Amino acid sequence: MFKDAAARAIPQRQASEETRRQILDTALALFRERGLDATTMRDIAAGAGLALGAAYYYFKGKEAIVGAYYAYVQEEHRVRARAAFEQAGTLRDRLRAALHTKIDIMKNDQKLLRALFRFGGDPDHPLSWFGPASREQRRLSVEVFEEAIAGEKLPDDVLEVAPLLLWTLHMGILLYFLYDNSPAYRRTRKLIDAAVDFVIDAKRVATLPLMRPVRRRVLNILRDAKLLGESESARA
């Protein structure tokens, strides 16, 4: 009896996941075409071929859909970056892969990201890239950069702070990407390669023994600002 119930539940879960994905895909297509504000839940439901109540069953509103988009982007980034890391021979290659794959995923979403940017300054807003609601996505994003530098012979203090600094660099590049209207985002791609070259050069200097007091000072600054503290609490 219980086995029969479990067997029936599997296709039901699959159908539920497919419907949820259908709503998400429809919503993203509409956001890209019309913009976030101009798209309603009724539009999304109609586009997905569902009743409005069914759309609300899966997502409480547009904010929940955008939250699912954040989760999708981060999971896709992790998958693509890991695949690229397996082929990358050097730290330079891995860092470039980590940054370029993120642009590959988001290259069709400038319009949506620009609309979401206004929420970034409000950490209490559920769509803020820096607020509590997106803490898990930030943690996973930092982990991508932890994997990118894994295996490198670096001092412990550098290993502690480098993933967060690389994540911060990647957020700056995403901000630049929002306003890049060059063909195929050529300027963003060029910025990534130049930034990675700078990081590699900076690594050579930063890891010198005589730079240990400077590194200690940087760590103390970040800890006092609770920037490293947030990263640690997000891992807990």
Buried (B, 14 or more C-beta within 10 A) or exposed (E): EEEEEEEEEEEEEEEEEEBBBBBBEBBBBBBBEEEBEEBEBEBBBBBBEBEBEEBBBBBEEBBBBBBBBBBBBBEBBBEBBBEBBEEBEEBBBBBBBBBBBBBBBBEEBBBBBEBBBEBBEEEEBBBBBBBEBBBEBBBBBBBBBBBBBEEEEBBEBBBBBBBBBBBEBBBEBBEBBBEBEEEEBEBBBEBBBEBBEEBEEEBEEBBEEEBBEEBEEBBEEBBEEEBBEBBEEBEE
